[in-house]
Amino acid sequence: MSDIYIICVEDEPQVLDVIIRDLAVFEEIFPIELAHSADEARELIKEIKQEGHKIGLALCDHIMPGDKGIDLMIEMQKDPFTEKTRKVLVTGQAGLEDTIEAVNNAKLNRYIAKPWNPRELVEVVKEELTQYVIQEEKELLRFTSLLDQEKIQEAIRTKGYV
């Protein structure tokens, strides 16, 4: 069975530490991988793909050295391997034009402003991963303890998956 990863792309180590702390509850089922730049994220995506795993969620900062987060998310949307990945922009610095570009071209699922409320971040991640597994997985039962039980049980009833 392949793993479903969460990737976090953020150039500030302290912010990555906080994201990891806030999302630790998900790591029991969804391994979390970190990248400090869009280039590192590309390498990470390539490794996850080569190992036969999936990426269910990408949390990405916008302003980083090198390519911006939105550029990476647009690339991910164009790549068949990552186009279904749920994409969340986590930033305090994206302007309206950048945000519109991300929504339109990267099929951005959510935008979270820095600083975020930890409970809000966990809720967004839970909702996005629930959507991902319902759309992409056949065996849903293993996700009920961690994700939105009602939505998963409804999907099991309607799709007939276990």
C-alpha positions in Angstrom: 0.0 0.0 0.0 1.5 3.4 -0.9 1.8 6.2 1.5 0.0 9.5 1.1 2.4 12.3 2.0 1.9 15.9 3.2 4.6 18.2 1.9 5.4 21.5 3.5 7.4 24.1 1.6 8.6 27.0 3.7 12.0 28.8 3.8 11.9 29.8 7.5 13.0 27.0 9.8 11.0 28.3 12.8 7.8 28.4 10.7 8.4 24.8 9.5 8.9 23.8 13.2 5.5 25.3 14.1 3.8 23.6 11.1 5.3 20.2 12.1 4.1 20.7 15.7 0.6 21.7 14.6 0.3 18.8 12.2 1.9 16.1 14.3 -1.5 14.4 14.8 -1.6 13.5 11.1 1.8 11.9 10.9 0.6 8.5 12.2 -1.1 8.0 8.7 0.3 10.8 6.5 4.1 11.1 6.5 5.2 14.8 6.5 8.1 15.9 4.4 9.7 19.3 4.4 11.3 21.5 1.7 13.0 24.9 2.2 12.5 26.0 -1.4 10.6 25.3 -4.6 13.7 23.5 -6.0 13.9 21.2 -2.9 10.2 20.6 -3.2 10.6 19.5 -6.8 13.3 16.9 -5.7 11.1 15.8 -2.9 8.1 15.3 -5.3 10.4 13.3 -7.7 11.5 11.0 -4.8 8.0 10.4 -3.5 6.9 9.6 -7.1 9.8 7.2 -7.7 9.1 5.4 -4.4 5.5 4.8 -5.7 3.8 7.0 -3.1 1.3 9.9 -3.4 1.1 13.5 -2.2 -2.3 14.2 -0.7 -1.6 17.7 0.5 0.9 20.5 -0.2 1.2 23.4 2.2 3.3 26.1 0.6 4.7 29.5 1.5 4.5 32.1 -1.2 7.6 34.3 -0.8 10.8 32.2 -0.8 14.3 32.4 -2.3 14.1 31.3 -6.0 10.7 30.5 -7.4 7.6 31.6 -5.5 5.2 29.2 -3.9 2.5 30.0 -6.4 4.9 29.1 -9.3 5.5 25.7 -7.7 1.8 25.1 -7.2 1.0 26.0 -10.9 3.7 23.5 -11.9 2.1 20.9 -9.6 -1.3 21.5 -11.2 0.1 20.8 -14.7 1.9 17.6 -13.6 -0.4 14.5 -13.8 1.3 13.1 -10.7 0.4 16.1 -8.5 -2.6 17.7 -10.2 -5.0 16.0 -7.7 -2.9 17.0 -4.7 -4.8 19.4 -2.4 -2.9 22.7 -2.5 -2.9 25.2 0.4 -1.1 28.5 0.3 0.2 29.5 3.7 1.5 33.1 3.6 1.3 36.5 4.9 2.7 38.2 1.8 0.7 37.2 -1.3 -1.0 40.1 -2.9 -4.4 40.0 -4.6 -3.0 39.4 -8.1 -0.8 36.5 -6.8 -3.7 35.0 -5.0 -6.0 35.2 -8.0 -3.3 33.6 -10.1 -2.9 30.8 -7.6 -6.7 30.1 -7.5 -7.1 30.2 -11.2 -3.9 28.5 -12.4 -2.8 26.3 -9.5 -6.4 25.2 -8.6 -5.5 26.4 -5.1 -7.9 24.8 -2.6 -7.2 27.0 0.4 -5.4 30.1 1.5 -4.2 30.4 5.1 -2.8 33.8 6.4 0.2 33.9 8.7 0.1 33.9 11.6 -2.5 31.1 11.7 -4.6 29.6 14.5 -3.3 26.1 15.1 -6.8 24.6 15.4 -7.8 26.3 12.1 -4.7 24.8 10.4 -5.5 21.3 11.7 -9.2 21.7 10.6 -8.2 22.8 7.1 -5.7 20.0 6.7 -8.3 17.5 8.0 -10.9 18.8 5.5 -8.4 18.8 2.5 -7.1 15.3 3.3 -10.6 14.0 3.7 -11.5 15.4 0.2 -8.3 13.9 -1.2 -8.8 10.3 0.1 -12.5 10.3 -0.8 -11.6 11.2 -4.4 -8.4 9.1 -4.8 -8.6 6.1 -2.5 -10.7 3.0 -2.5 -10.0 1.7 1.0 -11.3 4.5 3.2 -11.8 2.7 6.5 -8.2 3.3 7.7 -8.7 7.0 7.5 -11.8 7.3 9.7 -9.9 7.6 13.0 -8.1 10.7 11.8 -10.2 12.5 9.2 -13.8 13.6 8.8 -15.7 10.4 9.9 -19.1 11.5 8.6 -17.8 12.4 5.1 -15.8 9.2 4.9 -18.7 7.0 6.1 -21.0 8.7 3.6 -18.4 8.0 0.8 -18.2 4.4 1.9 -22.0 4.1 1.7 -22.3 5.8 -1.7 -19.2 4.4 -3.4 -19.4 1.0 -1.8 -15.7 1.1 -0.8 -14.4 -0.1 2.5 
